[in-house]
Amino acid sequence: MRSFSQWKTEAVLRLLEINAKHRDQRVQETVNVLLTKLHYLRVRDLSSFLVLVYHAANLTEEFLHLLPSQEEVREWFERGEEG
């Protein structure tokens, strides 16, 4: 199971891949917003980030690949893990 920090690193890489793949300005702006939010993200604020990812998926379903598993989220909250 990934740590919160590992998940954040993988999410950054996926966002960069999405950005490189899509020329749509809305997708690129969304990637920039998510990258900024991800940089400062803490476990306690994860739910608001996940809502943004869900809305971003309206542009391209590739954003859904950013979502962590339920087990990972549960473990991060139980541990009080921060990234």
N, C-alpha and C positions, 0 to 999 in steps of 0.2 A: 504494500500500500504506500502511496506517495505521501510525503510530508506536504504541508501547506506551501512551503517554499519551493519544493520541487514542482508542484502543480502550477504555481505562478510562473516559474521559468518555462515550463512547457506551454502555458497559455500565451506567453509573450512570443514564443517561436511560432505558434499556430497563427496568431494575429499577424505577424510579419508575412507569413505565407499567404494568408488571405489578402493582405494589402498588395502583395506582388502579383497576385493572380487576377485581381479585379481592377478595372479601369474606372468603374462607376464612382463618381465623386462622393456619393452618399455612403458607399461602403468604405471608402478611404477615410472619410471624416469620422465614421463610426469606429473604425479601427483606432484612429488617433485618440478618440475619447476613451475607449476601453483600455488602451495602453497607459494613458495617464491615470485612470482610476486604478488600474492593476498595480501600478508602481507604488501607490500609497495604501493599497488594500490591506486590511487586517481582518482576521476571522470574524470579529464581531460585526463587521460591515459587509460580510459576504452576501447576505440575502439581497441587498440593494444592487450589488454588482450582477448577481444572477438574473435579476429582473431586467437589467439593461441588456444582458446577453440574449435573453428570451425575446426582447423587442428587436434586437439586431438581427435575429434569425428571420425576421420578415423580409430583410434585404437578401440574405443568402443563408441557407440552412447550415452552411459551413461553420457558422458561429456556434451552433449547438455542440460542436466537438470540443468547445472550451469547458463545458460543464463537468464538474467533478462528480464522482459517484456519491450516492447517499451515504454509503459506509464511510467514505473519506470525510465528508462534511461532519457526520456524527462524531467521528474520532477527533477531528480538529477541535470541535466545540468541547468535547469531554476533556481533552488534554489542555484546553486553553491555549492552543498553539497559535503563535503569531509568526508572520513571515516578513 
